[in-house]
Amino acid sequence: MELYGKKEHVRYYSVDLLWGQKLYQELRFVLAEINGSQTILASTSLTLKSVSIIRLYQLPFSD
């Protein structure tokens, strides 16, 4: 997968879970490993694919 303008090795797993206290909301969690670095990403959009969520998280850090 291309991230930050270069080819990165990415492994990921996604799961939709109810999250919150009293007012629960379904969130899509993406557990990702990018070049050995692990992270957990979350999205309120259940229509986005995991790869799209990973790419969207890179945008604020891109030039």
N, C-alpha and C positions, 0 to 999 in steps of 0.2 A: 504494500500500500504506500502511496506517496503522501508524505506529511512534511510540512516545513520545507517543501521544495526538494526533498530527497527521498529515496526509497528506504522504507523502514520495515522491519520484521514485526508484525502485529498478530497477537493472538487475543481472542476476546470471547466472552460468554455474556449473554444478556438474559434478564429475567424481569418480568413485570410483577410488582408487589404492591400491596396496599401499604401506605406509609402515612404517619401522622399521629396525632393525639386527638381524640374525640371526632374531629373532621378528617376522616381518612380519604386519601386520594391515591389513585393508582399511578405509579411511576415506573418508568423503564430504567433499570439499572444496567450499566454495561461495565463489566469487570474486564479491564484491558491490560495487556502486557505489551509494552512497546520497547523493543530492544532491551528486554530484561527489566525495565522499570514498570512497576505495577501501579495502577490507578483505578478508582471507581468513579464512573460518570453517571449522572442522573438526568432524566428528561421527563417532562410532563406530557410530551407528545408520544403517544403510543403508536403513531403511524410512521414515525421515523425508524429507519433500519439502523442497526448497530453501527455499521460503517459510517453512515451519515452523522450520527451523534459524535463519533470520534473525530470526524473531519470538522464539525461545527465547533468543537471545543478547541481546536487549534487556531481558529480565526483570530481571537484577540491577541495571540502571540505571534502572528505572522506579520511580515512587513507590508 
